[in-house]
């Protein structure tokens, strides 16, 4: 990453890392509209809607 110097394993990881600097939140919950920077955070969030413990 040109901004922070972080090295990423591939282009996909770099793109996801760069979204931190831009404060992008492209992963949107279809149930409530909350948005997340990381797909993994959305996955954890979706457990709430399924009645599972996050």
PDB file of N, CA, C, O and CB in Angstrom:
ATOM      1  N   UNK A   1       0.853  -1.183   0.000  1.00  0.00           N
ATOM      2  CA  UNK A   1       0.000   0.000   0.000  1.00  0.00           C
ATOM      3  C   UNK A   1       0.894   1.241   0.000  1.00  0.00           C
ATOM      4  O   UNK A   1       1.801   1.366   0.822  1.00  0.00           O
ATOM      5  CB  UNK A   1      -0.968   0.001   1.233  1.00  0.00           C
ATOM      6  N   UNK A   2       0.629   2.134  -0.914  1.00  0.00           N
ATOM      7  CA  UNK A   2       1.419   3.351  -1.006  1.00  0.00           C
ATOM      8  C   UNK A   2       1.217   4.307   0.152  1.00  0.00           C
ATOM      9  O   UNK A   2       2.076   5.145   0.427  1.00  0.00           O
ATOM     10  CB  UNK A   2       1.106   4.047  -2.268  1.00  0.00           C
ATOM     11  N   UNK A   3       0.095   4.189   0.827  1.00  0.00           N
ATOM     12  CA  UNK A   3      -0.209   5.103   1.927  1.00  0.00           C
ATOM     13  C   UNK A   3       0.391   4.655   3.252  1.00  0.00           C
ATOM     14  O   UNK A   3       0.927   5.471   4.002  1.00  0.00           O
ATOM     15  CB  UNK A   3      -1.701   5.245   2.076  1.00  0.00           C
ATOM     16  N   UNK A   4       0.303   3.362   3.540  1.00  0.00           N
ATOM     17  CA  UNK A   4       0.740   2.876   4.846  1.00  0.00           C
ATOM     18  C   UNK A   4       1.974   1.981   4.789  1.00  0.00           C
ATOM     19  O   UNK A   4       2.576   1.685   5.822  1.00  0.00           O
ATOM     20  CB  UNK A   4      -0.375   2.130   5.497  1.00  0.00           C
ATOM     21  N   UNK A   5       2.354   1.549   3.582  1.00  0.00           N
ATOM     22  CA  UNK A   5       3.512   0.678   3.461  1.00  0.00           C
ATOM     23  C   UNK A   5       3.215  -0.790   3.709  1.00  0.00           C
ATOM     24  O   UNK A   5       4.118  -1.626   3.658  1.00  0.00           O
ATOM     25  CB  UNK A   5       4.560   1.124   4.399  1.00  0.00           C
ATOM     26  N   UNK A   6       1.978  -1.105   3.972  1.00  0.00           N
ATOM     27  CA  UNK A   6       1.603  -2.496   4.241  1.00  0.00           C
ATOM     28  C   UNK A   6       1.751  -3.334   2.971  1.00  0.00           C
ATOM     29  O   UNK A   6       1.415  -2.883   1.876  1.00  0.00           O
ATOM     30  CB  UNK A   6       0.149  -2.579   4.777  1.00  0.00           C
ATOM     31  N   UNK A   7       2.255  -4.551   3.130  1.00  0.00           N
ATOM     32  CA  UNK A   7       2.371  -5.478   2.009  1.00  0.00           C
ATOM     33  C   UNK A   7       1.230  -6.470   2.085  1.00  0.00           C
ATOM     34  O   UNK A   7       0.953  -7.030   3.146  1.00  0.00           O
ATOM     35  CB  UNK A   7       3.743  -6.209   2.015  1.00  0.00           C
ATOM     36  N   UNK A   8       0.574  -6.686   0.969  1.00  0.00           N
ATOM     37  CA  UNK A   8      -0.558  -7.605   0.908  1.00  0.00           C
ATOM     38  C   UNK A   8      -0.206  -8.779   0.005  1.00  0.00           C
ATOM     39  O   UNK A   8       0.625  -8.662  -0.895  1.00  0.00           O
ATOM     40  CB  UNK A   8      -1.835  -6.884   0.400  1.00  0.00           C
ATOM     41  N   UNK A   9      -0.848  -9.903   0.258  1.00  0.00           N
ATOM     42  CA  UNK A   9      -0.517 -11.136  -0.449  1.00  0.00           C
ATOM     43  C   UNK A   9      -0.947 -11.140  -1.914  1.00  0.00           C
ATOM     44  O   UNK A   9      -0.325 -11.814  -2.736  1.00  0.00           O
ATOM     45  CB  UNK A   9      -1.148 -12.293   0.251  1.00  0.00           C
ATOM     46  N   UNK A  10      -1.995 -10.401  -2.249  1.00  0.00           N
ATOM     47  CA  UNK A  10      -2.464 -10.356  -3.636  1.00  0.00           C
ATOM     48  C   UNK A  10      -3.258  -9.077  -3.873  1.00  0.00           C
ATOM     49  O   UNK A  10      -3.463  -8.283  -2.955  1.00  0.00           O
ATOM     50  CB  UNK A  10      -3.329 -11.599  -3.967  1.00  0.00           C
ATOM     51  N   UNK A  11      -3.698  -8.887  -5.103  1.00  0.00           N
ATOM     52  CA  UNK A  11      -4.421  -7.655  -5.454  1.00  0.00           C
ATOM     53  C   UNK A  11      -5.728  -7.508  -4.691  1.00  0.00           C
ATOM     54  O   UNK A  11      -6.114  -6.406  -4.303  1.00  0.00           O
ATOM     55  CB  UNK A  11      -4.702  -7.624  -6.944  1.00  0.00           C
ATOM     56  N   UNK A  12      -6.400  -8.623  -4.483  1.00  0.00           N
ATOM     57  CA  UNK A  12      -7.669  -8.589  -3.758  1.00  0.00           C
ATOM     58  C   UNK A  12      -7.461  -8.100  -2.326  1.00  0.00           C
ATOM     59  O   UNK A  12      -8.213  -7.261  -1.831  1.00  0.00           O
ATOM     60  CB  UNK A  12      -8.325  -9.980  -3.754  1.00  0.00           C
ATOM     61  N   UNK A  13      -6.444  -8.628  -1.674  1.00  0.00           N
ATOM     62  CA  UNK A  13      -6.137  -8.211  -0.302  1.00  0.00           C
ATOM     63  C   UNK A  13      -5.737  -6.740  -0.262  1.00  0.00           C
ATOM     64  O   UNK A  13      -6.102  -6.018   0.666  1.00  0.00           O
ATOM     65  CB  UNK A  13      -5.013  -9.084   0.290  1.00  0.00           C
ATOM     66  N   UNK A  14      -4.990  -6.300  -1.264  1.00  0.00           N
ATOM     67  CA  UNK A  14      -4.588  -4.893  -1.325  1.00  0.00           C
ATOM     68  C   UNK A  14      -5.802  -3.990  -1.513  1.00  0.00           C
ATOM     69  O   UNK A  14      -5.903  -2.944  -0.873  1.00  0.00           O
ATOM     70  CB  UNK A  14      -3.581  -4.668  -2.463  1.00  0.00           C
ATOM     71  N   UNK A  15      -6.716  -4.385  -2.383  1.00  0.00           N
ATOM     72  CA  UNK A  15      -7.923  -3.585  -2.609  1.00  0.00           C
ATOM     73  C   UNK A  15      -8.742  -3.476  -1.332  1.00  0.00           C
ATOM     74  O   UNK A  15      -9.266  -2.409  -1.014  1.00  0.00           O
ATOM     75  CB  UNK A  15      -8.777  -4.197  -3.734  1.00  0.00           C
ATOM     76  N   UNK A  16      -8.853  -4.577  -0.601  1.00  0.00           N
ATOM     77  CA  UNK A  16      -9.612  -4.549   0.648  1.00  0.00           C
ATOM     78  C   UNK A  16      -8.901  -3.674   1.675  1.00  0.00           C
ATOM     79  O   UNK A  16      -9.550  -2.923   2.403  1.00  0.00           O
ATOM     80  CB  UNK A  16      -9.806  -5.978   1.200  1.00  0.00           C
ATOM     81  N   UNK A  17      -7.577  -3.767   1.739  1.00  0.00           N
ATOM     82  CA  UNK A  17      -6.815  -2.933   2.668  1.00  0.00           C
ATOM     83  C   UNK A  17      -6.967  -1.449   2.322  1.00  0.00           C
ATOM     84  O   UNK A  17      -7.151  -0.623   3.216  1.00  0.00           O
ATOM     85  CB  UNK A  17      -5.330  -3.333   2.649  1.00  0.00           C
ATOM     86  N   UNK A  18      -6.893  -1.110   1.049  1.00  0.00           N
ATOM     87  CA  UNK A  18      -7.010   0.289   0.633  1.00  0.00           C
ATOM     88  C   UNK A  18      -8.352   0.892   1.016  1.00  0.00           C
ATOM     89  O   UNK A  18      -8.450   2.098   1.247  1.00  0.00           O
ATOM     90  CB  UNK A  18      -6.810   0.407  -0.863  1.00  0.00           C
ATOM     91  N   UNK A  19      -9.381   0.066   1.085  1.00  0.00           N
ATOM     92  CA  UNK A  19     -10.698   0.583   1.453  1.00  0.00           C
ATOM     93  C   UNK A  19     -10.685   1.156   2.871  1.00  0.00           C
ATOM     94  O   UNK A  19     -11.510   2.008   3.201  1.00  0.00           O
ATOM     95  CB  UNK A  19     -11.757  -0.524   1.340  1.00  0.00           C
ATOM     96  N   UNK A  20      -9.756   0.696   3.706  1.00  0.00           N
ATOM     97  CA  UNK A  20      -9.620   1.268   5.055  1.00  0.00           C
ATOM     98  C   UNK A  20      -9.266   2.746   4.983  1.00  0.00           C
ATOM     99  O   UNK A  20      -9.815   3.563   5.722  1.00  0.00           O
ATOM    100  CB  UNK A  20      -8.549   0.509   5.861  1.00  0.00           C
ATOM    101  N   UNK A  21      -8.352   3.077   4.094  1.00  0.00           N
ATOM    102  CA  UNK A  21      -7.918   4.467   3.967  1.00  0.00           C
ATOM    103  C   UNK A  21      -9.028   5.343   3.393  1.00  0.00           C
ATOM    104  O   UNK A  21      -9.131   6.520   3.739  1.00  0.00           O
ATOM    105  CB  UNK A  21      -6.672   4.556   3.086  1.00  0.00           C
ATOM    106  N   UNK A  22      -9.841   4.786   2.534  1.00  0.00           N
ATOM    107  CA  UNK A  22     -10.915   5.544   1.896  1.00  0.00           C
ATOM    108  C   UNK A  22     -12.204   5.512   2.716  1.00  0.00           C
ATOM    109  O   UNK A  22     -13.174   6.195   2.390  1.00  0.00           O
ATOM    110  CB  UNK A  22     -11.178   5.000   0.501  1.00  0.00           C
ATOM    111  N   UNK A  23     -12.202   4.717   3.775  1.00  0.00           N
ATOM    112  CA  UNK A  23     -13.374   4.530   4.633  1.00  0.00           C
ATOM    113  C   UNK A  23     -14.586   4.052   3.835  1.00  0.00           C
ATOM    114  O   UNK A  23     -15.722   4.429   4.120  1.00  0.00           O
ATOM    115  CB  UNK A  23     -13.711   5.833   5.356  1.00  0.00           C
ATOM    116  N   UNK A  24     -14.321   3.212   2.831  1.00  0.00           N
ATOM    117  CA  UNK A  24     -15.401   2.620   2.053  1.00  0.00           C
ATOM    118  C   UNK A  24     -16.047   1.505   2.865  1.00  0.00           C
ATOM    119  O   UNK A  24     -15.377   0.827   3.644  1.00  0.00           O
ATOM    120  CB  UNK A  24     -14.878   2.082   0.693  1.00  0.00           C
ATOM    121  N   UNK A  25     -17.335   1.323   2.682  1.00  0.00           N
ATOM    122  CA  UNK A  25     -18.070   0.271   3.372  1.00  0.00           C
ATOM    123  C   UNK A  25     -18.955  -0.439   2.337  1.00  0.00           C
ATOM    124  O   UNK A  25     -20.175  -0.276   2.330  1.00  0.00           O
ATOM    125  CB  UNK A  25     -18.929   0.856   4.561  1.00  0.00           C
ATOM    126  N   UNK A  26     -18.315  -1.231   1.462  1.00  0.00           N
ATOM    127  CA  UNK A  26     -19.040  -1.807   0.330  1.00  0.00           C
ATOM    128  C   UNK A  26     -19.906  -3.028   0.644  1.00  0.00           C
ATOM    129  O   UNK A  26     -20.703  -3.446  -0.196  1.00  0.00           O
ATOM    130  CB  UNK A  26     -18.073  -2.178  -0.709  1.00  0.00           C
ATOM    131  N   UNK A  27     -19.764  -3.604   1.835  1.00  0.00           N
ATOM    132  CA  UNK A  27     -20.499  -4.824   2.185  1.00  0.00           C
ATOM    133  C   UNK A  27     -21.742  -4.435   2.982  1.00  0.00           C
ATOM    134  O   UNK A  27     -21.646  -4.040   4.144  1.00  0.00           O
ATOM    135  CB  UNK A  27     -19.599  -5.814   3.002  1.00  0.00           C
ATOM    136  N   UNK A  28     -22.905  -4.552   2.348  1.00  0.00           N
ATOM    137  CA  UNK A  28     -24.154  -4.053   2.924  1.00  0.00           C
ATOM    138  C   UNK A  28     -25.068  -5.199   3.314  1.00  0.00           C
ATOM    139  O   UNK A  28     -25.265  -6.143   2.549  1.00  0.00           O
ATOM    140  CB  UNK A  28     -24.869  -3.127   1.939  1.00  0.00           C
ATOM    141  N   UNK A  29     -25.623  -5.105   4.516  1.00  0.00           N
ATOM    142  CA  UNK A  29     -26.568  -6.100   5.015  1.00  0.00           C
ATOM    143  C   UNK A  29     -27.907  -5.916   4.304  1.00  0.00           C
ATOM    144  O   UNK A  29     -28.481  -4.826   4.318  1.00  0.00           O
ATOM    145  CB  UNK A  29     -26.740  -5.984   6.561  1.00  0.00           C
ATOM    146  N   UNK A  30     -28.394  -6.975   3.691  1.00  0.00           N
ATOM    147  CA  UNK A  30     -29.675  -6.928   2.998  1.00  0.00           C
ATOM    148  C   UNK A  30     -30.862  -6.874   3.935  1.00  0.00           C
ATOM    149  O   UNK A  30     -31.971  -6.544   3.515  1.00  0.00           O
ATOM    150  CB  UNK A  30     -29.808  -8.110   2.104  1.00  0.00           C
ATOM    151  N   UNK A  31     -30.641  -7.197   5.208  1.00  0.00           N
ATOM    152  CA  UNK A  31     -31.723  -7.197   6.194  1.00  0.00           C
ATOM    153  C   UNK A  31     -31.982  -5.812   6.784  1.00  0.00           C
ATOM    154  O   UNK A  31     -33.132  -5.387   6.900  1.00  0.00           O
ATOM    155  CB  UNK A  31     -31.402  -8.168   7.309  1.00  0.00           C
ATOM    156  N   UNK A  32     -30.907  -5.111   7.156  1.00  0.00           N
ATOM    157  CA  UNK A  32     -31.095  -3.843   7.877  1.00  0.00           C
ATOM    158  C   UNK A  32     -30.388  -2.648   7.242  1.00  0.00           C
ATOM    159  O   UNK A  32     -30.617  -1.510   7.650  1.00  0.00           O
ATOM    160  CB  UNK A  32     -30.613  -3.996   9.284  1.00  0.00           C
ATOM    161  N   UNK A  33     -29.537  -2.890   6.252  1.00  0.00           N
ATOM    162  CA  UNK A  33     -28.863  -1.788   5.585  1.00  0.00           C
ATOM    163  C   UNK A  33     -27.550  -1.347   6.206  1.00  0.00           C
ATOM    164  O   UNK A  33     -26.890  -0.458   5.668  1.00  0.00           O
ATOM    165  CB  UNK A  33     -29.762  -0.646   5.541  1.00  0.00           C
ATOM    166  N   UNK A  34     -27.148  -1.948   7.332  1.00  0.00           N
ATOM    167  CA  UNK A  34     -25.843  -1.617   7.899  1.00  0.00           C
ATOM    168  C   UNK A  34     -24.767  -1.951   6.876  1.00  0.00           C
ATOM    169  O   UNK A  34     -24.938  -2.864   6.068  1.00  0.00           O
ATOM    170  CB  UNK A  34     -25.597  -2.383   9.236  1.00  0.00           C
ATOM    171  N   UNK A  35     -23.660  -1.218   6.907  1.00  0.00           N
ATOM    172  CA  UNK A  35     -22.590  -1.478   5.955  1.00  0.00           C
ATOM    173  C   UNK A  35     -21.275  -1.701   6.693  1.00  0.00           C
ATOM    174  O   UNK A  35     -21.071  -1.215   7.806  1.00  0.00           O
ATOM    175  CB  UNK A  35     -22.458  -0.316   4.954  1.00  0.00           C
ATOM    176  N   UNK A  36     -20.392  -2.447   6.041  1.00  0.00           N
ATOM    177  CA  UNK A  36     -19.145  -2.873   6.664  1.00  0.00           C
ATOM    178  C   UNK A  36     -17.998  -2.782   5.673  1.00  0.00           C
ATOM    179  O   UNK A  36     -18.189  -2.935   4.467  1.00  0.00           O
ATOM    180  CB  UNK A  36     -19.269  -4.302   7.203  1.00  0.00           C
ATOM    181  N   UNK A  37     -16.804  -2.531   6.197  1.00  0.00           N
ATOM    182  CA  UNK A  37     -15.615  -2.487   5.352  1.00  0.00           C
ATOM    183  C   UNK A  37     -15.208  -3.891   4.922  1.00  0.00           C
ATOM    184  O   UNK A  37     -14.680  -4.069   3.824  1.00  0.00           O
ATOM    185  CB  UNK A  37     -14.457  -1.801   6.087  1.00  0.00           C
ATOM    186  N   UNK A  38     -15.444  -4.874   5.757  1.00  0.00           N
ATOM    187  CA  UNK A  38     -14.957  -6.231   5.522  1.00  0.00           C
ATOM    188  C   UNK A  38     -16.117  -7.196   5.335  1.00  0.00           C
ATOM    189  O   UNK A  38     -17.124  -7.112   6.037  1.00  0.00           O
ATOM    190  CB  UNK A  38     -14.070  -6.691   6.680  1.00  0.00           C
ATOM    191  N   UNK A  39     -15.972  -8.111   4.388  1.00  0.00           N
ATOM    192  CA  UNK A  39     -16.997  -9.136   4.184  1.00  0.00           C
ATOM    193  C   UNK A  39     -17.110 -10.026   5.414  1.00  0.00           C
ATOM    194  O   UNK A  39     -18.194 -10.521   5.724  1.00  0.00           O
ATOM    195  CB  UNK A  39     -16.677  -9.985   2.939  1.00  0.00           C
ATOM    196  N   UNK A  40     -15.998 -10.233   6.117  1.00  0.00           N
ATOM    197  CA  UNK A  40     -16.030 -11.062   7.325  1.00  0.00           C
ATOM    198  C   UNK A  40     -16.849 -10.390   8.427  1.00  0.00           C
ATOM    199  O   UNK A  40     -17.526 -11.074   9.194  1.00  0.00           O
ATOM    200  CB  UNK A  40     -14.600 -11.340   7.823  1.00  0.00           C
ATOM    201  N   UNK A  41     -16.795  -9.068   8.514  1.00  0.00           N
ATOM    202  CA  UNK A  41     -17.591  -8.348   9.512  1.00  0.00           C
ATOM    203  C   UNK A  41     -19.076  -8.463   9.185  1.00  0.00           C
ATOM    204  O   UNK A  41     -19.905  -8.585  10.086  1.00  0.00           O
ATOM    205  CB  UNK A  41     -17.169  -6.861   9.578  1.00  0.00           C
ATOM    206  N   UNK A  42     -19.410  -8.423   7.905  1.00  0.00           N
ATOM    207  CA  UNK A  42     -20.801  -8.610   7.502  1.00  0.00           C
ATOM    208  C   UNK A  42     -21.266 -10.014   7.860  1.00  0.00           C
ATOM    209  O   UNK A  42     -22.391 -10.189   8.328  1.00  0.00           O
ATOM    210  CB  UNK A  42     -20.970  -8.356   5.993  1.00  0.00           C
ATOM    211  N   UNK A  43     -20.425 -11.009   7.649  1.00  0.00           N
ATOM    212  CA  UNK A  43     -20.784 -12.392   7.988  1.00  0.00           C
ATOM    213  C   UNK A  43     -21.092 -12.537   9.473  1.00  0.00           C
ATOM    214  O   UNK A  43     -22.059 -13.199   9.850  1.00  0.00           O
ATOM    215  CB  UNK A  43     -19.653 -13.349   7.595  1.00  0.00           C
ATOM    216  N   UNK A  44     -20.273 -11.919  10.311  1.00  0.00           N
ATOM    217  CA  UNK A  44     -20.513 -11.956  11.758  1.00  0.00           C
ATOM    218  C   UNK A  44     -21.814 -11.233  12.077  1.00  0.00           C
ATOM    219  O   UNK A  44     -22.606 -11.714  12.887  1.00  0.00           O
ATOM    220  CB  UNK A  44     -19.331 -11.315  12.537  1.00  0.00           C
ATOM    221  N   UNK A  45     -22.041 -10.094  11.454  1.00  0.00           N
ATOM    222  CA  UNK A  45     -23.260  -9.313  11.672  1.00  0.00           C
ATOM    223  C   UNK A  45     -24.508 -10.112  11.302  1.00  0.00           C
ATOM    224  O   UNK A  45     -25.513 -10.055  12.010  1.00  0.00           O
ATOM    225  CB  UNK A  45     -23.210  -8.017  10.860  1.00  0.00           C
ATOM    226  N   UNK A  46     -24.450 -10.849  10.210  1.00  0.00           N
ATOM    227  CA  UNK A  46     -25.616 -11.605   9.742  1.00  0.00           C
ATOM    228  C   UNK A  46     -26.079 -12.648  10.752  1.00  0.00           C
ATOM    229  O   UNK A  46     -27.237 -13.067  10.731  1.00  0.00           O
ATOM    230  CB  UNK A  46     -25.299 -12.283   8.426  1.00  0.00           C
ATOM    231  N   UNK A  47     -25.189 -13.062  11.625  1.00  0.00           N
ATOM    232  CA  UNK A  47     -25.568 -14.017  12.675  1.00  0.00           C
ATOM    233  C   UNK A  47     -26.651 -13.441  13.578  1.00  0.00           C
ATOM    234  O   UNK A  47     -27.486 -14.184  14.094  1.00  0.00           O
ATOM    235  CB  UNK A  47     -24.343 -14.410  13.512  1.00  0.00           C
ATOM    236  N   UNK A  48     -26.645 -12.145  13.772  1.00  0.00           N
ATOM    237  CA  UNK A  48     -27.661 -11.487  14.598  1.00  0.00           C
ATOM    238  C   UNK A  48     -29.039 -11.724  13.996  1.00  0.00           C
ATOM    239  O   UNK A  48     -29.987 -12.048  14.710  1.00  0.00           O
ATOM    240  CB  UNK A  48     -27.377  -9.965  14.725  1.00  0.00           C
ATOM    241  N   UNK A  49     -29.145 -11.563  12.694  1.00  0.00           N
ATOM    242  CA  UNK A  49     -30.430 -11.741  12.018  1.00  0.00           C
ATOM    243  C   UNK A  49     -30.879 -13.198  12.012  1.00  0.00           C
ATOM    244  O   UNK A  49     -32.074 -13.484  11.948  1.00  0.00           O
ATOM    245  CB  UNK A  49     -30.345 -11.226  10.593  1.00  0.00           C
ATOM    246  N   UNK A  50     -29.926 -14.110  12.077  1.00  0.00           N
ATOM    247  CA  UNK A  50     -30.258 -15.537  12.104  1.00  0.00           C
ATOM    248  C   UNK A  50     -30.498 -16.042  13.525  1.00  0.00           C
ATOM    249  O   UNK A  50     -30.836 -17.209  13.720  1.00  0.00           O
ATOM    250  CB  UNK A  50     -29.144 -16.346  11.453  1.00  0.00           C
ATOM    251  N   UNK A  51     -30.325 -15.172  14.511  1.00  0.00           N
ATOM    252  CA  UNK A  51     -30.544 -15.555  15.898  1.00  0.00           C
ATOM    253  C   UNK A  51     -29.393 -16.326  16.509  1.00  0.00           C
ATOM    254  O   UNK A  51     -29.552 -16.972  17.545  1.00  0.00           O
ATOM    255  CB  UNK A  51     -31.777 -16.365  16.001  1.00  0.00           C
ATOM    256  N   UNK A  52     -28.227 -16.261  15.870  1.00  0.00           N
ATOM    257  CA  UNK A  52     -27.045 -16.933  16.391  1.00  0.00           C
ATOM    258  C   UNK A  52     -26.246 -15.952  17.240  1.00  0.00           C
ATOM    259  O   UNK A  52     -26.386 -14.737  17.099  1.00  0.00           O
ATOM    260  CB  UNK A  52     -26.175 -17.502  15.241  1.00  0.00           C
ATOM    261  N   UNK A  53     -25.421 -16.481  18.111  1.00  0.00           N
ATOM    262  CA  UNK A  53     -24.556 -15.629  18.917  1.00  0.00           C
ATOM    263  C   UNK A  53     -23.388 -15.167  18.055  1.00  0.00           C
ATOM    264  O   UNK A  53     -22.696 -15.997  17.465  1.00  0.00           O
ATOM    265  CB  UNK A  53     -24.051 -16.378  20.187  1.00  0.00           C
ATOM    266  N   UNK A  54     -23.155 -13.861  17.972  1.00  0.00           N
ATOM    267  CA  UNK A  54     -22.040 -13.364  17.142  1.00  0.00           C
ATOM    268  C   UNK A  54     -20.683 -13.763  17.683  1.00  0.00           C
ATOM    269  O   UNK A  54     -19.658 -13.419  17.094  1.00  0.00           O
ATOM    270  CB  UNK A  54     -22.105 -11.859  17.030  1.00  0.00           C
TER     271      UNK A  54
END
